[in-house]
Amino acid sequence: MGKILGTYKAKMSGNSLSIAIPKDSGIKENQELMVIQEKNGDLLYSTSHKNPWNGMKPYDFKKDVEDFEFDLDSKAKGREKM
């Protein structure tokens, strides 16, 4: 178990419940948190992990093959197993 930052009460905020997170917890404003409900009913708040590949530009493999003048249709010249 990690460091306990305190005990807090859930409060109504519109149609939702909210819990104040202490400023010294290291969570930044607008940072996403994931809520996991354990089998015993406990709630675990964890920072969301984003997929590092999301938002990357599509890679054009065929263009690189053309730029490097690879001949993908050539026959093996040695003992390569294709």
PyMOL commands that set and color helices and strands:
alter all, ss='L'
color gray80, all
select helices_A, chain A and resi 23-25+61-67
alter helices_A, ss='H'
color red, helices_A
select strands_A, chain A and resi 11-13+16-18+33-37+43-47
alter strands_A, ss='S'
color yellow, strands_A
deselect
rebuild
show_as cartoon
